Amino acid sequence: MHLPDGEMVDLTRRLGAAIAPDGTLIVVGHHPDDLMTGLRHGRRKFLVTPEDLMPAVDLEGWTVEVVGARNRMMAWPDGKQVS
């Protein structure tokens, strides 16, 4: 989902509340740094960092295993590599 203006925080909060005890919540998104590669287009307000979403997590009762961004290599049609 591409939700503007911080709505991803609210969605993450609601999803977390719906998870059964001992369940797992995985959130994957497009990082704002993607805009610098030229491969991603769109508006900054639709992109989130893991740190943007942490206020949505009620840490009581949760074990947070990973909060971070991962790089991946992509290629332009001409073969130029970007991450």
N, C-alpha and C positions, 0 to 999 in steps of 0.2 A: 504494500500500500504506500502511496505517496501522499502523506497528509501534511498540509502546510501549518505554519505558525505554531509550532510546538505541540500540535495535536498528537504526535507520535508518543510523547511522554504520557499523555492521558490514555492512549490505546495500550501502551505497555503496562500501565498501572492496572487497567481493567483485565487484561490478559493474565497478569500475575495473580490477580484475585480469583480468577476462574480455574487456576491450576489446582489439582487434587494434592493432598499432602504427599510428600516424597515425589512429586511430579517434576518435570523439567520444562523450563522456558528458554527457548533459544531465539534470540532476535538477531537478524542479519539485515544490514542495510547498506546504503551507498554513502560513503564518507564524503564530506565536503571537499577533501583533497582531490577527489576524482575529477572535479571541474578543471583542475590544472593540467590534466593529461590530454585534454582535447577529445577524449573518447566519450565523455559524459556530457550531456547537455541538460539544460533545465535550470531550475531556480535553486539557489542556495537554501531557501527555507524548506525545501523538500528533503534535504540531506541531513543526516544526523551523525553525531559522534557517539561512541559508547558512553562517554561521560555525560552527554546530554540526557541520556535515558536513565542514569543511575538514580536521580531523585524519584523516579517512579517505583523503584524497588523498595518494598518494606523489608529491610534486612533481617528482621526478626523471623525466624523460621526458614530462612533461605541460606544456601551456601552458594556464594558467588565464586565460580571457578575461573572465568576469564572475562576481563573487561579490556578490550583493546581492538585496535585496527590491524588488519593483516594486509600486506602488500601482495599483489598478484601481477604477473606479467601479462601484457596484452600486446597485440601487434596491429599497427596500422595496415591498411590494404597493401601499402608498398613494402611491408616487412619490418618497418622501424618498430623497435621494441620500446614500450613505456610501462611504467608501474604506477 
